[in-house]
């Protein structure tokens, strides 16, 4: 075999600051290219990026330092441009341009690329754009080279891969003369030894993963089943993009759930890092096992997008090797994994080279299981650094959604693909139940269950489909809960009614009933067993703060509880029973235990908190309110509290500084806790709402803002409770003395909840209102007391034309249309009825809609209506079954311009009893911009609008939902600091809003969107930012807001 020599080629990646994702892609392409010439010269390619490779230095300008340290040393350059040319230097219009010119002057290879990805011109620096275009023209007119452009990152990756390989082969594939660039052939031995260790590891991993113990089978301890027999392909949604695509149907198609195979194929086309997010029990770890087994199969690895078999390494992130200053590099973790399982001892340098030379799939499970937030941030940085360093490796990371939030500082910064596991559909539930009962039947040899597996599955399916069991049907969308249901249905013949009762029944079954069914006495009856496990679980929650605990520590803690029982077993025997018979504990190696599923431990800890509920523990719960580690125990705690304990918790929470400013995540948690609480007393909430000290003792603006925040939170709690007593408390607050209530906007919010009309509060739209007494706020009973705020007309300089525009008075909805409101429209289409209102024949609406479609300038409106014969299915949001977007108070998304227009028509006809089709509509762009940022406080001046709805300050997580900070839409009205002076909420962020204006008045093909979304950067949140989309586009970042002309009162 010929000797192999190597030549190091250093490749500079140059670009202005607007290029981010392409820089990561270029680095991946460089790392993944394998180039070897016919005469056995291998190129060792090293990407160079100033932010990663430039060293700290003084004495020269930053650009001079970059030139000396990097440009001079690099052999070639990839230069990428989009909307900016960069910061001017002494000799060039931008830093990247100077680097390009220097490389050309030294006759080095330069490969320029220009992005044609669409961008909102209102969101960019026009001077930068113009200077870039001028420079680009000079390159063309002076015929300085062949310049390439790309339409998206996929095309860029393919283009760069092709071009780079071709150019490098032509320029650098000559045998090196030896010296430092010669590969040490003796290092091959280390690689071969690692290959042997990996093979042994793969063999063991496959044996461990391909069979699982089947809970629910009386013989499951000794008769495992194959994972493939019960695995149901999950629905996984692509949530990968930050600046979400609004071109064509790309995002609508991307939302439609993809299979695990398709998700991995898509992810690793342009990234080497896939983040999988899922709720507790959604199947995250099972998905990783499925991926591992697919890669280890002789053929199925191709379904995941790999061209050849790839080694698979399964790591729990909680088991990473910790150092004093962080976490050990990947090679050290791999070395420890092999050493721990006796697969050999290896040098870190050999492992590092092996990772550089081989495509490897790393499955990194349980980011959320790292309890300490700061440690979790460090692990995120470790993942970023590892994915960047080992570009030939592919990484899949799993986390609960509560464990991964950008707003908490927990995020992966390296370019990655995000996918969220969605709930089971009805068909997936049926498939799972048939597979599960069939597997149980095969284990129950000779039993009648084997013959009746399909019949048993059908019986539970029919039970779940009954209208009375809608709550259970919702729970059955979670795979873990569905399996618990199957166990209980098979062995106990019934199903509990709630999530909490499901876990309670499942624990009782595992600890007690199964043994009794087999004629055996359990080692400890369930009552005594839970007296031991409850305190142990709470100890793990409060003190250990990990899901694993050492066996010795567990035995000691458990023994202290067992000693309080009569004739108890030893802790060692009890733990052995929990592992071997109950299946509730799992052994991790030789030294540790953990619960078979962490939710069981969280459930037991929550129940124990109810049993103890000391003042100290209530303070602990309040102090950790919103912490990911405590969320599930807190939910289980609240699900068990009585009315008195609920009241005590609320009193403690709202007396704490924690409640002065709650993040959107904490507000959602508070609402969820109130919904799930088993007992709900309102004394503490009512007292806080009416407490005069909440207003009168507040002196500073911050104090007043915090007081208003607390009142908003209390009102939301009372609204969620919704009892007559709760509504009466809100009504009493509405009519209280102004000095006791504070901000009038809080009064308006309370009035909307209670439906009251008070001074300076909304007038009912149905009432007769004299023209001279036009109210500042209208209230629509057809929309659950939704408020419309009067935006006074005026003149301003319109950002699109740069000319003066006059706007008339207009009522604008306080919030974008929510799922709850939009579902009333869908219910009308299904039943012809809106509860509580006069009947409007569906035919009247249908005729008016088709007339509107036929005469509207928009091409395709009529064809859009014909695509589906059922109007409810035509207009239903595709996100209506996606729990990240379908909350009642979240803005409806996935609605086209046609859908939004149809809603406005329906609302007009409902209110006017079929007479007036034009009462409500979408705002024009001019109206939207004026409502969002018009300077109505200076009516005598002709001015541009404010930069943002709230003023000139830059967007922040306190003012808007943007930049993937929350990873999804938030309920409307969560950002009072981002409201306009009149009180319009979410005009920036959360969802893009349809307007009734053409983006191009000449072409008249597409409409404008305004406001930016939860997935956009801050530039798209400005009052003047606009994007163009087709009217039939439906995706997860688009909603709408309704307006009502004031002259129609």
PAMARDREN-465289 format. One line per 10 residues: number of its first residue (from 1); their letters; for each residue x, y, z of C-alpha. Coordinates in steps of 0.02 Angstrom, whole numbers, plus 50000, padded with zeros to 5 digits. Example, Ala and Ser with C-alpha at 12.3 -4.5 7.8 and 13.67 -1.06 7.14 Angstrom:
BEGIN
1) as) 50615:49775:50390  50684:49947:50357 .
end
This chain:
BEGIN
1) xxxxxxxxxx) 50000:50000:50000  50067:50172:49952  50123:50290:50090  50001:50430:50123  50067:50607:50143  49965:50755:50196  49962:50940:50164  49877:51063:50281  49768:51191:50192  49704:51337:50296 .
11) xxxxxxxxxx) 49542:51412:50233  49484:51585:50289  49296:51610:50310  49267:51797:50283  49103:51893:50291  49019:52046:50367  48919:52027:50527  48751:51988:50444  48815:51818:50388  48798:51690:50527 .
21) xxxxxxxxxx) 48722:51524:50475  48824:51515:50314  48985:51532:50416  48938:51378:50516  48891:51284:50358  49056:51330:50276  49150:51263:50427  49051:51100:50418  49086:51081:50232  49272:51108:50261 .
31) xxxxxxxxxx) 49279:50980:50400  49181:50850:50303  49275:50858:50140  49393:50710:50111  49516:50748:49971  49656:50633:49920  49747:50641:49754  49796:50496:49642  49975:50506:49706  49918:50487:49887 .
41) xxxxxxxxxx) 49918:50665:49949  49784:50694:50079  49728:50872:50115  49704:50915:50297  49580:51059:50291  49576:51187:50431  49438:51321:50435  49490:51488:50507  49366:51611:50583  49421:51770:50667 .
51) xxxxxxxxxx) 49298:51751:50811  49369:51578:50853  49551:51583:50796  49615:51762:50817  49718:51788:50975  49707:51941:51088  49834:52074:51040  49863:52263:51053  49967:52390:50958  49878:52379:50789 .
61) xxxxxxxxxx) 49703:52406:50724  49587:52254:50740  49589:52228:50551  49779:52235:50544  49789:52105:50682  49668:51990:50588  49768:52015:50429  49933:51972:50511  49870:51825:50615  49753:51746:50490 .
71) xxxxxxxxxx) 49747:51818:50315  49935:51805:50293  49934:51623:50351  49783:51559:50255  49799:51474:50086  49628:51522:50019  49469:51612:50068  49280:51591:50060  49198:51764:50059  49010:51779:50089 .
81) xxxxxxxxxx) 48900:51935:50074  48714:51972:50097  48653:52144:50151  48810:52224:50222  48982:52266:50157  49054:52286:50332  49144:52417:50435  49258:52527:50328  49446:52504:50352  49589:52617:50303 .
91) xxxxxxxxxx) 49604:52537:50131  49437:52454:50093  49249:52483:50112  49238:52335:50233  49345:52211:50329  49294:52061:50225  49330:52159:50066  49504:52202:50129  49537:52019:50168  49478:51970:49994 .
101) xxxxxxxxxx) 49589:52101:49910  49743:52048:50010  49718:51865:49963  49700:51911:49779  49855:52021:49785  49954:51871:49847  49880:51762:49709  49786:51652:49830  49620:51566:49794  49467:51674:49834 .
111) xxxxxxxxxx) 49289:51607:49816  49155:51745:49832  48971:51707:49860  48823:51825:49869  48660:51782:49958  48496:51811:49866  48394:51760:50019  48245:51877:50033  48253:52011:50167  48140:52152:50224 .
121) xxxxxxxxxx) 48223:52312:50161  48145:52407:50306  48243:52300:50426  48418:52328:50353  48547:52467:50345  48511:52545:50175  48681:52630:50167  48769:52464:50192  48657:52384:50060  48691:52521:49933 .
131) xxxxxxxxxx) 48880:52516:49960  48880:52327:49941  48782:52339:49778  48904:52470:49710  49055:52362:49752  48971:52209:49677  48942:52306:49515  49126:52352:49505  49173:52169:49518  49062:52133:49370 .
141) xxxxxxxxxx) 49107:52283:49262  49293:52260:49292  49275:52074:49253  49371:52024:49408  49306:51848:49418  49159:51728:49413  49037:51771:49554  48905:51651:49618  48741:51685:49707  48629:51567:49806 .
151) xxxxxxxxxx) 48444:51571:49849  48447:51480:50016  48567:51393:50134  48533:51223:50056  48592:51286:49886  48741:51371:49968  48797:51210:50050  48784:51109:49889  48870:51246:49788  49013:51268:49911 .
161) xxxxxxxxxx) 49041:51080:49929  49056:51060:49740  49162:51216:49712  49280:51190:49858  49321:51010:49815  49352:51056:49633  49464:51205:49674  49563:51118:49810  49599:50968:49700  49660:51083:49563 .
171) xxxxxxxxxx) 49771:51190:49674  49836:51084:49815  49838:50899:49773  50027:50884:49753  50133:50772:49867  50203:50867:50014  50390:50866:50042  50375:50792:50215  50418:50886:50374  50283:50935:50498 .
181) xxxxxxxxxx) 50138:50902:50377  50177:50716:50358  50052:50603:50443  50133:50490:50569  50091:50316:50506  50117:50245:50678  49957:50331:50733  49853:50212:50627  49877:50078:50757  49782:50183:50884 .
191) xxxxxxxxxx) 49639:50204:50760  49626:50016:50732  49619:49983:50919  49481:50113:50938  49385:50031:50797  49390:49869:50895  49326:49954:51054  49186:50038:50957  49134:49872:50882  49124:49792:51053 .
201) xxxxxxxxxx) 49027:49942:51119  48905:49933:50972  48874:49750:51001  48834:49780:51184  48726:49933:51147  48623:49840:51019  48592:49698:51141  48537:49822:51275  48422:49925:51165  48339:49801:51049 .
211) xxxxxxxxxx) 48238:49723:51189  48140:49808:51326  48046:49745:51478  47861:49759:51444  47767:49837:51589  47597:49756:51609  47647:49578:51569  47646:49461:51720  47802:49380:51650  47889:49538:51591 .
221) xxxxxxxxxx) 48039:49511:51705  48101:49364:51602  48016:49384:51433  48070:49547:51350  48004:49608:51182  48085:49697:51038  48071:49885:51033  48024:49874:50850  47867:49775:50896  47788:49916:50995 .
231) xxxxxxxxxx) 47873:50073:50927  47752:50192:50842  47829:50319:50725  47817:50487:50812  47754:50648:50733  47896:50773:50740  47878:50956:50691  48018:51057:50614  48048:51207:50726  48225:51233:50664 .
241) xxxxxxxxxx) 48225:51409:50595  48243:51571:50690  48210:51694:50549  48061:51589:50495  48039:51569:50309  47890:51661:50236  47921:51615:50055  47791:51510:49965  47727:51358:50056  47893:51306:50135 .
251) xxxxxxxxxx) 47844:51334:50315  47670:51260:50295  47749:51103:50223  47881:51103:50358  47749:51108:50495  47663:50951:50433  47732:50819:50547  47880:50721:50485  47938:50547:50530  48094:50520:50637 .
261) xxxxxxxxxx) 48187:50467:50480  48139:50622:50380  48182:50738:50525  48358:50666:50538  48382:50674:50350  48332:50858:50348  48434:50901:50502  48599:50830:50442  48586:50901:50268  48646:51070:50330 .
271) xxxxxxxxxx) 48691:51044:50513  48778:50917:50621  48671:50955:50775  48489:50905:50800  48392:50964:50954  48237:50861:50998  48113:50942:51119  47970:50850:51201  47857:50852:51353  47874:50725:51495 .
281) xxxxxxxxxx) 47829:50552:51431  47827:50604:51248  47953:50471:51197  48117:50568:51184  48229:50430:51252  48133:50296:51156  48165:50397:50998  48352:50396:51032  48347:50208:51055  48256:50192:50891 .
291) xxxxxxxxxx) 48387:50300:50805  48526:50194:50879  48450:50030:50824  48417:50099:50650  48599:50148:50631  48655:49977:50693  48544:49887:50567  48625:49826:50406  48501:49923:50297  48400:50046:50400 .
301) xxxxxxxxxx) 48544:50169:50425  48507:50225:50246  48333:50281:50298  48414:50407:50415  48514:50484:50273  48682:50400:50300  48773:50325:50151  48867:50198:50255  48850:50119:50427  48896:50242:50565 .
311) xxxxxxxxxx) 48957:50207:50741  48830:50259:50875  48874:50323:51048  48735:50342:51178  48775:50465:51318  48670:50536:51458  48716:50719:51475  48702:50705:51663  48848:50581:51656  48972:50697:51568 .
321) xxxxxxxxxx) 49142:50704:51652  49148:50863:51756  49303:50968:51781  49333:51115:51897  49300:51238:51757  49166:51146:51659  49153:50981:51567  49287:50871:51492  49309:50869:51302  49219:50735:51202 .
331) xxxxxxxxxx) 49373:50622:51182  49394:50614:51371  49210:50570:51393  49227:50436:51260  49383:50369:51345  49290:50361:51511  49142:50272:51430  49255:50137:51356  49354:50119:51517  49198:50106:51625 .
341) xxxxxxxxxx) 49129:49963:51520  49298:49876:51496  49306:49911:51310  49487:49967:51319  49595:50114:51370  49638:50244:51240  49740:50401:51222  49637:50560:51203  49738:50615:51051  49702:50449:50965 .
351) xxxxxxxxxx) 49517:50468:51004  49518:50646:50940  49597:50592:50775  49475:50448:50761  49328:50569:50781  49404:50683:50649  49417:50538:50526  49250:50450:50555  49067:50501:50541  48992:50458:50710 .
361) xxxxxxxxxx) 48817:50479:50782  48813:50540:50962  48646:50525:51053  48650:50647:51200  48500:50618:51313  48420:50725:51447  48480:50906:51445  48333:50946:51560  48391:50816:51687  48535:50928:51738 .
371) xxxxxxxxxx) 48449:51013:51884  48564:51162:51908  48527:51299:51782  48707:51359:51776  48769:51183:51745  48642:51164:51606  48708:51324:51525  48884:51253:51535  48826:51092:51453  48748:51195:51313 .
381) xxxxxxxxxx) 48916:51279:51286  49000:51108:51289  48880:51046:51155  48914:51203:51050  49102:51182:51063  49094:50995:51032  48984:51008:50878  49095:51145:50809  49257:51051:50845  49203:50880:50781 .
391) xxxxxxxxxx) 49113:50928:50622  49113:50752:50549  49013:50689:50698  48824:50707:50707  48739:50748:50872  48560:50725:50933  48514:50812:51098  48351:50786:51193  48267:50897:51321  48099:50937:51397 .
401) xxxxxxxxxx) 48034:51103:51336  48043:51170:51514  48230:51131:51517  48271:51228:51359  48221:51411:51349  48320:51548:51267  48240:51675:51385  48322:51584:51530  48492:51589:51446  48483:51404:51405 .
411) xxxxxxxxxx) 48510:51385:51219  48622:51307:51090  48711:51445:50997  48795:51336:50867  48695:51316:50708  48571:51175:50735  48405:51100:50681  48264:51096:50808  48123:50969:50805  47979:50955:50929 .
421) xxxxxxxxxx) 47890:50791:50967  47703:50812:50944  47563:50723:51034  47494:50558:50974  47350:50572:50852  47199:50458:50865  47273:50341:50735  47440:50334:50826  47350:50292:50988  47259:50151:50902 .
431) xxxxxxxxxx) 47418:50085:50823  47510:50089:50990  47370:50000:51083  47358:49862:50953  47547:49839:50954  47556:49842:51144  47417:49716:51175  47485:49603:51037  47654:49604:51122  47573:49566:51290 .
441) xxxxxxxxxx) 47475:49424:51209  47634:49346:51141  47710:49349:51316  47556:49275:51399  47579:49105:51322  47423:49000:51339  47316:49138:51409  47154:49199:51335  47232:49371:51320  47340:49313:51176 .
451) xxxxxxxxxx) 47190:49271:51067  47093:49426:51120  47233:49555:51104  47151:49646:50959  46981:49640:51044  47053:49711:51205  47138:49851:51110  46975:49893:51023  46882:49898:51188  46995:50032:51263 .
461) xxxxxxxxxx) 46995:50128:51099  46804:50133:51099  46805:50186:51282  46924:50330:51246  46819:50387:51097  46663:50413:51204  46619:50597:51220  46614:50582:51410  46798:50533:51410  46867:50684:51317 .
471) xxxxxxxxxx) 46987:50724:51460  47060:50549:51456  47074:50557:51268  47182:50713:51288  47295:50624:51413  47309:50476:51294  47403:50587:51172  47557:50567:51283  47641:50399:51248  47692:50365:51429 .
481) xxxxxxxxxx) 47517:50401:51494  47441:50293:51358  47550:50147:51410  47495:50171:51591  47315:50168:51530  47348:50006:51437  47424:49926:51592  47277:49975:51701  47147:49926:51571  47224:49754:51549 .
491) xxxxxxxxxx) 47255:49714:51730  47128:49816:51828  46988:49842:51702  46966:50029:51727  47044:50200:51689  47063:50345:51810  46999:50516:51759  47150:50630:51776  47337:50636:51750  47368:50632:51937 .
501) xxxxxxxxxx) 47251:50484:51963  47339:50391:51822  47507:50403:51908  47429:50358:52074  47347:50202:52003  47503:50151:51907  47611:50162:52064  47486:50060:52163  47484:49929:52026  47674:49916:52016 .
511) xxxxxxxxxx) 47697:49913:52205  47555:49799:52256  47418:49740:52138  47524:49644:52015  47596:49530:52149  47425:49503:52227  47353:49456:52056  47483:49319:52048  47441:49256:52221  47594:49331:52305 .
521) xxxxxxxxxx) 47609:49453:52448  47710:49608:52403  47868:49636:52503  47784:49794:52570  47600:49839:52544  47577:49992:52436  47534:50106:52582  47694:50064:52677  47797:50066:52518  47740:50242:52477 .
531) xxxxxxxxxx) 47775:50299:52656  47955:50255:52616  47964:50313:52435  47880:50483:52463  48011:50552:52583  48152:50475:52480  48086:50557:52322  48072:50727:52407  48248:50705:52476  48311:50675:52299 .
541) xxxxxxxxxx) 48217:50829:52242  48275:50947:52379  48447:50884:52428  48520:50767:52298  48454:50872:52152  48489:50732:52030  48388:50590:51958  48525:50467:52004  48581:50431:52180  48719:50319:52245 .
551) xxxxxxxxxx) 48662:50150:52309  48741:50173:52479  48659:50343:52503  48491:50274:52445  48504:50126:52565  48544:50239:52712  48403:50360:52675  48280:50222:52641  48328:50126:52797  48288:50278:52905 .
561) xxxxxxxxxx) 48110:50272:52836  48094:50084:52844  48143:50084:53028  47979:50172:53068  47880:50023:53002  47836:49860:53089  47944:49713:53032  48019:49803:52884  48135:49725:52755  48311:49791:52740 .
571) xxxxxxxxxx) 48340:49938:52624  48446:49826:52512  48305:49698:52495  48174:49832:52465  48279:49914:52329  48309:49744:52249  48121:49716:52250  48090:49887:52171  48214:49844:52033  48173:49662:51999 .
581) xxxxxxxxxx) 47987:49649:52034  47904:49820:52038  48015:49890:51900  48005:50061:51983  48192:50080:52010  48330:50049:51883  48512:50011:51920  48637:50125:51833  48799:50028:51824  48858:49957:51988 .
591) xxxxxxxxxx) 48843:50111:52095  48680:50207:52064  48491:50198:52061  48363:50303:51971  48175:50291:51949  48118:50202:51791  48042:50366:51736  48081:50529:51823  47897:50580:51823  47860:50442:51951 .
601) xxxxxxxxxx) 47989:50520:52068  47918:50694:52035  47743:50631:52072  47796:50553:52238  47891:50711:52286  47738:50819:52249  47624:50707:52353  47749:50710:52496  47750:50900:52492  47562:50897:52521 .
611) xxxxxxxxxx) 47583:50778:52668  47715:50886:52751  47674:51064:52686  47774:51155:52817  47801:51343:52806  47980:51308:52757  47928:51198:52613  47798:51323:52552  47938:51452:52551  48046:51330:52452 .
621) xxxxxxxxxx) 47910:51306:52322  47888:51493:52304  48075:51524:52294  48090:51394:52155  47933:51452:52064  47972:51434:51880  48129:51328:51902  48126:51185:51778  48184:51059:51909  48033:51100:52018 .
631) xxxxxxxxxx) 47895:51119:51889  47827:50941:51887  47833:50914:52077  47744:51081:52097  47609:51028:51973  47580:50865:52066  47580:50961:52232  47444:51079:52171  47343:50936:52098  47329:50864:52275 .
641) xxxxxxxxxx) 47303:51020:52381  47139:51059:52468  47062:51232:52461  47149:51288:52621  47323:51237:52562  47290:51317:52392  47247:51480:52479  47403:51468:52587  47514:51443:52436  47437:51591:52343 .
651) xxxxxxxxxx) 47456:51702:52495  47640:51653:52509  47671:51675:52323  47596:51849:52309  47681:51906:52470  47848:51858:52393  47958:51969:52283  47953:51826:52158  47778:51879:52104  47821:52060:52067 .
661) xxxxxxxxxx) 47878:52020:51891  47842:51848:51820  47918:51791:51657  47800:51727:51521  47851:51550:51571  47806:51583:51754  47639:51661:51704  47597:51507:51601  47646:51396:51747  47536:51495:51868 .
671) xxxxxxxxxx) 47386:51476:51754  47419:51289:51737  47433:51267:51925  47267:51354:51953  47185:51247:51818  47250:51085:51894  47224:51126:52078  47104:51005:52164  47044:51137:52288  47033:51325:52253 .
681) xxxxxxxxxx) 46994:51454:52385  47003:51637:52331  47027:51729:52496  47212:51766:52470  47187:51816:52289  47041:51930:52331  47138:52009:52474  47285:52045:52360  47174:52120:52226  47088:52238:52348 .
691) xxxxxxxxxx) 47240:52276:52456  47258:52468:52457  47442:52449:52502  47470:52374:52331  47445:52550:52262  47461:52682:52397  47628:52623:52468  47710:52616:52297  47814:52771:52265  47925:52744:52114 .
701) xxxxxxxxxx) 47877:52699:51936  47952:52526:51962  47846:52503:52117  47688:52550:52023  47734:52435:51879  47761:52289:51997  47596:52325:52083  47506:52324:51916  47595:52163:51870  47533:52077:52026 .
711) xxxxxxxxxx) 47354:52135:51994  47364:52065:51817  47423:51898:51883  47287:51893:52015  47154:51936:51887  47217:51796:51775  47205:51674:51921  47027:51728:51961  46979:51719:51778  47049:51542:51769 .
721) xxxxxxxxxx) 46952:51490:51923  46797:51565:51843  46678:51528:51988  46537:51649:52031  46637:51703:52184  46792:51737:52077  46695:51842:51950  46608:51935:52091  46778:51978:52165  46833:52048:51997 .
731) xxxxxxxxxx) 46670:52147:51979  46693:52219:52153  46869:52273:52102  46804:52356:51944  46683:52465:52043  46803:52504:52187  46871:52678:52223  47004:52731:52095  47135:52753:52232  47113:52570:52276 .
741) xxxxxxxxxx) 47127:52506:52098  47268:52603:52015  47300:52600:51829  47144:52620:51720  47214:52489:51601  47200:52363:51744  47018:52415:51765  46988:52387:51581  47064:52213:51593  46954:52172:51743 .
751) xxxxxxxxxx) 46800:52241:51654  46835:52133:51503  46843:51978:51613  46687:52018:51712  46588:52093:51568  46555:52253:51665  46533:52426:51592  46600:52566:51700  46650:52748:51682  46794:52766:51558 .
761) xxxxxxxxxx) 46777:52580:51522  46714:52502:51361  46546:52542:51287  46448:52394:51222  46453:52389:51032  46269:52346:51027  46218:52501:51125  46156:52661:51044  46296:52789:51056  46277:52973:51009 .
771) xxxxxxxxxx) 46405:53029:50881  46470:53164:50997  46504:53034:51132  46614:52913:51035  46693:52805:51171  46879:52774:51185  46850:52586:51200  46717:52470:51129  46673:52299:51197  46614:52159:51082 .
781) xxxxxxxxxx) 46500:52033:51164  46514:51924:51007  46699:51902:51046  46689:51863:51231  46698:52048:51280  46849:52084:51171  46902:52266:51176  46928:52384:51029  47027:52542:51066  46995:52705:50975 .
791) xxxxxxxxxx) 47151:52761:50883  47127:52945:50841  47164:52992:50661  47305:53104:50604  47444:53131:50479  47618:53053:50473  47760:53014:50354  47727:52838:50291  47884:52730:50291  47847:52646:50123 .
801) xxxxxxxxxx) 47819:52802:50016  47909:52928:50127  47759:53041:50097  47625:53114:50210  47472:53005:50241  47308:53048:50326  47224:52917:50436  47045:52924:50500  46986:52873:50673  46988:52684:50690 .
811) xxxxxxxxxx) 46946:52554:50822  47084:52425:50835  47072:52262:50932  47175:52262:51091  47242:52090:51049  47266:51980:50898  47127:51852:50873  47151:51707:50993  47119:51522:50970  46966:51535:51083 .
821) xxxxxxxxxx) 46888:51668:50972  46935:51584:50810  46862:51418:50869  46693:51504:50890  46702:51539:50703  46745:51356:50667  46603:51298:50782  46483:51408:50685  46539:51328:50522  46513:51155:50598 .
831) xxxxxxxxxx) 46347:51184:50687  46277:51349:50625  46266:51407:50806  46365:51524:50918  46305:51492:51096  46211:51638:51171  46177:51734:51011  46043:51747:50879  46047:51621:50741  46138:51667:50580 .
841) xxxxxxxxxx) 46109:51542:50440  46272:51468:50376  46203:51490:50201  46198:51679:50225  46381:51680:50273  46428:51558:50135  46340:51661:50001  46420:51822:50061  46592:51740:50066  46581:51673:49888 .
851) xxxxxxxxxx) 46519:51842:49827  46666:51926:49912  46787:51800:49837  46717:51819:49661  46733:52009:49657  46895:52029:49753  47052:52079:49660  47147:51934:49737  47178:51793:49615  47139:51624:49687 .
861) xxxxxxxxxx) 47013:51666:49823  46874:51562:49743  46994:51419:49705  47052:51423:49886  46873:51399:49947  46847:51253:49829  47002:51156:49888  46902:51080:50031  46715:51051:50027  46695:51062:50217 .
871) xxxxxxxxxx) 46712:51247:50265  46761:51204:50444  46905:51099:50379  46949:51232:50252  46970:51367:50383  47029:51266:50534  47208:51307:50585  47331:51165:50549  47404:51205:50720  47241:51173:50814 .
881) xxxxxxxxxx) 47306:51006:50880  47481:51070:50920  47489:51106:51106  47631:51229:51085  47514:51343:50987  47334:51294:51027  47304:51371:51199  47142:51467:51212  47230:51633:51247  47370:51608:51122 .
891) xxxxxxxxxx) 47350:51697:50954  47281:51586:50818  47417:51544:50692  47421:51450:50529  47284:51560:50455  47296:51626:50279  47242:51798:50220  47086:51713:50153  47050:51636:50324  47072:51802:50413 .
901) xxxxxxxxxx) 46960:51891:50288  46826:51758:50308  46832:51780:50498  46806:51968:50481  46659:51938:50365  46581:51814:50487  46602:51934:50633  46521:52075:50533  46372:51968:50486  46352:51899:50662 .
911) xxxxxxxxxx) 46346:52070:50741  46234:52147:50607  46121:51993:50596  46168:51965:50415  46144:52145:50357  46317:52225:50353  46468:52130:50284  46594:52271:50313  46590:52312:50497  46753:52222:50532 .
921) xxxxxxxxxx) 46905:52199:50421  47093:52186:50420  47189:52349:50438  47278:52428:50291  47466:52445:50305  47450:52631:50331  47322:52605:50470  47428:52470:50552  47586:52577:50552  47493:52727:50622 .
931) xxxxxxxxxx) 47410:52623:50759  47575:52541:50807  47688:52693:50811  47598:52854:50766  47652:53002:50870  47477:53054:50921  47549:53151:51067  47616:53279:50941  47469:53306:50822  47535:53472:50753 .
941) xxxxxxxxxx) 47694:53395:50684  47714:53288:50530  47831:53148:50589  47884:52971:50557  47812:52840:50674  47905:52782:50829  48037:52648:50804  47936:52526:50907  47760:52524:50981  47825:52571:51154 .
951) xxxxxxxxxx) 47951:52703:51097  48132:52710:51041  48211:52583:51159  48272:52421:51080  48164:52264:51099  48192:52161:51255  48117:51999:51324  48012:52108:51441  47931:52201:51296  47900:52068:51165 .
961) xxxxxxxxxx) 47908:51885:51117  48042:51873:50981  48207:51792:50932  48149:51619:50989  48159:51679:51169  48005:51576:51214  48013:51454:51069  47828:51474:51032  47686:51599:51041  47637:51667:51211 .
971) xxxxxxxxxx) 47459:51708:51269  47404:51880:51211  47432:52025:51329  47585:51952:51417  47694:52105:51379  47617:52263:51453  47787:52351:51441  47778:52329:51253  47603:52401:51230  47566:52561:51136 .
981) xxxxxxxxxx) 47519:52715:51240  47334:52680:51205  47350:52498:51259  47368:52393:51100  47464:52235:51144  47586:52129:51044  47601:52249:50898  47783:52192:50898  47825:52008:50908  47724:51852:50946 .
991) xxxxxxxxxx) 47646:51839:50772  47658:51929:50606  47491:52013:50568  47400:52010:50402  47356:52178:50326  47231:52217:50189  47363:52300:50079  47457:52238:49928  47644:52234:49953  47660:52296:49774 .
1001) xxxxxxxxxx) 47511:52400:49716  47559:52371:49534  47577:52181:49532  47439:52150:49661  47495:51971:49695  47544:51965:49879  47498:52050:50041  47602:52134:50175  47632:52069:50349  47677:52183:50494 .
1011) xxxxxxxxxx) 47744:52166:50671  47870:52023:50672  47850:51859:50765  47914:51748:50904  48046:51679:50785  48113:51843:50715  48261:51952:50757  48230:52124:50831  48245:52215:50663  48077:52144:50608 .
1021) xxxxxxxxxx) 47989:52213:50763  48002:52394:50708  47842:52487:50665  47901:52506:50486  47960:52327:50455  47860:52234:50323  47871:52071:50227  47782:52003:50075  47687:51838:50072  47559:51751:49964 .
1031) xxxxxxxxxx) 47379:51758:50027  47364:51568:50044  47515:51548:50159  47475:51466:50327  47614:51445:50454  47655:51456:50636  47713:51637:50640  47562:51721:50558  47403:51781:50643  47291:51933:50625 .
1041) xxxxxxxxx) 47209:52079:50713  47036:52150:50676  46988:52334:50656  46821:52424:50651  46799:52594:50566  46733:52721:50691  46605:52794:50571  46509:52629:50574  46450:52655:50754 .
end
